[in-house]
Amino acid sequence: MIAKIGRGNNLYGALAYNQQKVEKENGQVLYTNKIIETPDGIYATSQLLRSFEPYLLANRKTEKPILHISLNPDPKDKVSDEQFEKLAQKYMQKMGYAEQPFVVFKHTDLERTHIHIVSVCVDENGRKISDKFEKRRSMDVCRELEKQYCLISAIEKKQNPQNQIFKPVDYKAGDIKSQMASVIRHLPKNYKFEGFGAYNALLSLFNITAEEIKGEFDGIPKQGLVYFALNEKGEKASNPFKASLFGKQAGYVHLQQRYAQSKELLKNEPSKALLKTTIEMCLQTASEEKEFKKRLLERGINTVVRRNTEGRVYGITFVDHSSKSVWNGSQLGKNLSANVFNDWWNNGNKMEQPVQGNGAPKNNATINEDVKQSHNLFGFLVKEDLSNSHEENRLIEVFGALLSNAKGDDYDEGLFANQMKKKARRKKR
């Protein structure tokens, strides 16, 4: 179970957000503590506000007295309403808020059923309740409640990167901001990309796009980013979300730094040669665009094509999930630039691909085996049958496991080292 603690000064906004879920039948008031009761058990935002007023009027100097906490069990956990009530009560008790007024809302608009708790962190005398070591205490409480209610441990799951699955955003499913956050907060940390175009190509796999915004404030030039969810046609399907909502790593300044870091890392990327050879072989053996993309998908490589209004291919990007790297075609070689693919797909002029250093091209079986060995080394599942129309999304879900919350950037290297040790032991025997 994961707990997220938010603080603010807008009580009405926190209550109205949760009440909106209730009104749309995507939520319910599950439990109340020190809240004015109603005859029919139905609560309005204005009525809930009155229960908190004495505490806020007594507040002495706390700038952000509003608590908005979400408790999120694993989606595989089957938690009853009664268990949710007890989880909320015990969490608030152990965090020092048992005597505070609070409302527990259950949200059901996502596959991951969870609860939100709205409360205040100042007591009836207006004094702030201590939040010292709050995050550490919250984690300890969650671990304790997981054991008590036999819930899946978030720590154990986090330590296994293959358990971290990130799906493309579904704008119809609701709570778009949370869906986008789960992707945007992790992509910049885990993938290497040299520029804004490559970053947007990567985002597009998850039905997200970003736009740069420029302006002036008090005569000082300002630059930033906003993010949108996309529909199945690649069109904007949401209001803009400011980058600051997703953390510093999603902002303009941090991404500029990431571009520079990636540029240095990609110069010596060991997987570049294998990726180039794989693309060339798929280009040589595929008869048309759809088959070409499918062959690459089977090898864990996504292809993002950019066309203008007339259908001309002006950009092509390859996302290699095994090395977590994003490449424009021209970076890999002139024979993989956008013009080459435009001539093939629009004009029917297919370029002959270069042979390998020994004078003969590898056959498809050899390439396939090379890539399988490479991907299996990193624990990937290589799909052989991707005829379903949702093949791209399914591939993303498989490779989305790379976007782990764990700070295990050397996971692949460690796995490789362990395999080498095992081979050495076998030789000794």
TAJORA-V574815 format. One record per pair of residues at least 4 apart in sequence whose ideal C-beta (glycine too) atoms are under 6 Angstrom apart, sorted by sequence separation. I is the first residue (numbers start at 1). GAP is how many residues later the second one is. D is the distance in whole Angstrom. If there is no record, write none. Layout:
i={I/I}
gap={GAP/GAP}
d={D/D}
//
This chain:
i={12/15/38/43/52/53/73/79/122/123/133/145/154/180/181/186/187/194/230/231/241/246/262/271/282/287/307/308/327/332/341/342/343/362/364/372/390/396/410/21/22/43/79/92/93/108/146/171/193/203/216/217/249/286/296/320/327/335/355/356/362/375/386/21/22/59/73/92/122/157/193/203/231/248/286/307/308/343/344/355/356/107/146/215/230/243/296/319/329/330/375/121/228/229/243/305/306/329/106/200/214/229/286/306/318/169/200/228/282/293/372/104/105/169/191/213/305/317/340/228/104/213/282/304/316/29/226/227/282/36/102/103/210/211/35/88/166/226/102/166/210/301/302/381/225/100/209/301/209/278/300/97/300/316/183/207/315/314/313/316/19/88/225/180/224/313/16/88/223/313/15/312/84/15/96/378/75/75/169/168/169/168/169/11/72/70/71/275/70/94/69/52/51/68/91/14/67/271/322/176/322/14/30/31/67/9/11/30/65/8/65/269/276/289/322/7/31/65/279/8/87/171/62/169/171/185/188/6/176/184/185/59/5/195/55/109/110/181/194/4/35/60/62/109/171/184/34/55/59/171/3/52/58/194/33/193/194/284/2/188/192/283/32/1/299/31/192/280/30/77/192/77/300/30/27/28/73/74/321/324/27/285/27/300/26/26/298/21/281/18/297/278/205/18/297/204/15/201/14/201/202/198/202/198/191/192/193/190/3/3/1/1/1/2/205/190/190/186/168/168/167/165/166/165/165/164/166/162/161/164/161/158/158/161}
gap={4/4/4/4/4/4/4/4/4/4/4/4/4/4/4/4/4/4/4/4/4/4/4/4/4/4/4/4/4/4/4/4/4/4/4/4/4/4/4/5/5/5/5/5/5/5/5/5/5/5/5/5/5/5/5/5/5/5/5/5/5/5/5/6/6/6/6/6/6/6/6/6/6/6/6/6/6/6/6/6/6/7/7/7/7/7/7/7/7/7/7/8/8/8/8/8/8/8/9/9/9/9/9/9/9/10/10/10/10/10/10/11/11/11/11/11/11/11/11/12/13/13/13/13/13/14/14/14/14/15/15/15/15/15/16/16/16/16/17/17/17/17/17/17/18/19/19/19/21/21/21/22/22/22/23/23/23/24/25/25/26/27/27/28/28/28/29/29/29/29/30/30/31/33/33/34/36/37/37/38/38/39/39/41/42/44/44/45/46/47/48/49/50/50/50/52/52/52/52/53/53/54/54/54/54/55/55/55/55/56/56/56/56/56/56/57/57/57/57/58/58/58/60/60/60/61/61/62/62/62/62/63/64/64/65/65/65/65/65/66/66/66/66/66/66/66/67/67/67/67/68/68/68/68/69/69/69/69/70/70/70/70/71/72/72/73/73/73/74/74/74/75/75/76/78/78/78/78/78/78/79/79/80/80/82/83/85/86/86/87/89/93/97/98/98/100/103/103/104/116/117/119/124/128/133/133/133/134/135/139/141/145/150/152/191/212/213/217/225/228/230/232/234/235/236/237/237/239/240/240/243/247/248/250}
d={6/6/6/6/6/6/4/5/6/5/5/6/6/6/6/6/6/6/5/5/5/4/6/6/6/6/5/5/5/5/6/5/5/4/6/6/6/6/6/5/5/5/6/4/4/5/4/6/4/4/6/5/5/4/4/5/6/6/6/6/5/4/4/3/6/5/5/6/5/5/5/6/4/5/4/6/6/4/5/5/6/6/5/5/6/5/6/5/4/4/5/5/5/5/4/6/6/5/5/6/5/4/6/4/5/5/6/5/6/5/5/6/5/6/6/5/5/6/5/6/5/6/4/4/4/5/4/5/5/5/5/5/5/5/5/4/6/6/4/5/5/6/4/6/4/5/5/5/6/6/5/6/5/5/5/4/5/6/5/5/5/6/5/6/5/5/5/6/5/4/5/6/5/5/5/5/6/5/6/5/4/5/6/6/4/6/5/5/5/5/4/6/5/6/6/6/4/4/6/5/5/5/6/5/5/5/5/6/5/5/6/6/5/5/6/4/6/5/6/5/6/5/5/5/6/6/5/4/5/4/6/5/5/6/5/4/6/5/6/5/6/4/5/6/4/5/4/6/5/6/5/6/4/5/5/5/5/5/5/5/4/6/5/5/5/4/5/4/5/5/6/6/5/5/5/5/5/4/4/6/6/5/5/6/6/4/6/6/4/4/6/6/6/5/5/6/6/4/5/4/6/6/5/4/5/5/4/6/5/5/5/6/5/5/5/6/5/4/5/6/6/6/4/5/6/5/5/5/6/4/4/5/5/6}
//
